[in-house]
Amino acid sequence: MCPPTRNPRAELIVSVQKETAAGERRVGLVPDGVKVLCKAGLDVRVEAGAGQAAGFSDADYQEAGAEIRPDGAALRAEADVLVNVQVRVEALEGLRGDATVAGLMRPLDDPSLAAELARRGHTAFSLELMPRITRAQSMDVLSSQATVAGYRAVLLAADRLPRMFPMLVTAAGTISPSRVFVIGAGVAGLQAIATAKRLGAVVEAYDTRAAAAEQVESLGGRFVQLDLETGDSEDSGGYAKDQGEAFYERQRELMAEVAGRSDIVITTALVPGREAPKLITEEAVYGMKAGSVVVDLAAANGGNVAPSKPDEEVVVDGVLVLGPTNLPSDLPRNASEMFSKNVVTFLQHLVNEGELVLDLEDEITAGAMLAHGGEVKNAMVREKLEGGAA
């Protein structure tokens, strides 16, 4: 158990269980996070093997102060706070009604889990709903995992591209650099730009937000100026707004021109709670060189690229189109470390003197809260449920 602290009774039990989502290799808390929570007077319990896929052994957790539980059902029965990376209904069986759940829940894409959590009486914090404010930056799971996804997307494309990234001058002649086009200059897009540039590619990028141009150029990329009226293209949370079909139709025409001169295209454009905008048409893919690679990071939400399919490889006239939906899981150790840091910081925000304190007037607590007291608390998720979205 956690070593004695100011609160030796360690009344609040934080439990971490194995992930049940297919292919998920991350873990909700890493041993360093366990140490921090133990010092705060919490009792941390971890299901045996929970961190194995991410490179963390049961012995690592025990050394950090956690207690290992061989049985997931027993772990859930005693949990006050249950931490998962991806929360699934089947992973809630046996959890007390007054227990709190924290993790990724995709409530704006599938609100049915929110309804079930409320029905069971759980307090649930959907980490996707963390407000985009300065005080919550260290708790922003979406940003930390998008960083991993942007980096991994470039490596994935480089591995499948039948040519090298940098320009090389050799005795056999000069090899020209690969050209990479990144659509969307959010966290994932900016990391993709930085990674491709470090590998020696010529990088171009586009975003509907004019303010993104400075960020792109600071990383060594060239911002693609499209002759389009974007107007107010950013919402209060820092996400790109939906611009409407007429805008996207013209945008697709212009993007096809840039894609046609690129070896790699990486798309990252998402609007929360909406189907991803189609930015690269099948015709545009046909216009790319054979051997080119497209990585669509929006595939889970319908995709930015017309031919892409979630977690499948599609070949269109010699162009490889990839639709990975969980790239952070490809790099589970670092992704878990970042996720864990976000979660630990959030729990520190909620816990006072070893007890969970829910201040519903606090912007962070209320913003991330999905369910509480038998109700779905987030207005956007309630609207989707009432509209029959599931």
Beta strands, then each sheet from edge to edge (+ up, - down):
strand 1: 13-16
strand 2: 43-47
strand 3: 67-69
strand 4: 81-86
strand 5: 100-104
strand 6: 123-126
strand 7: 168-170
strand 8: 173-175
strand 9: 179-183
strand 10: 202-206
strand 11: 222-223
strand 12: 264-267
strand 13: 293-296
strand 14: 313-316
strand 15: 319-322
strand 16: 351-352
strand 17: 355-356
strand 18: 369-372
strand 19: 375-376
sheet 1: 3+ 2+ 1+ 4+ 5+ 6+ 18- 19+
sheet 2: 7+ 8-
sheet 3: 11+ 10+ 9+ 12+ 13+ 15+ 14-
sheet 4: 16+ 17-
end
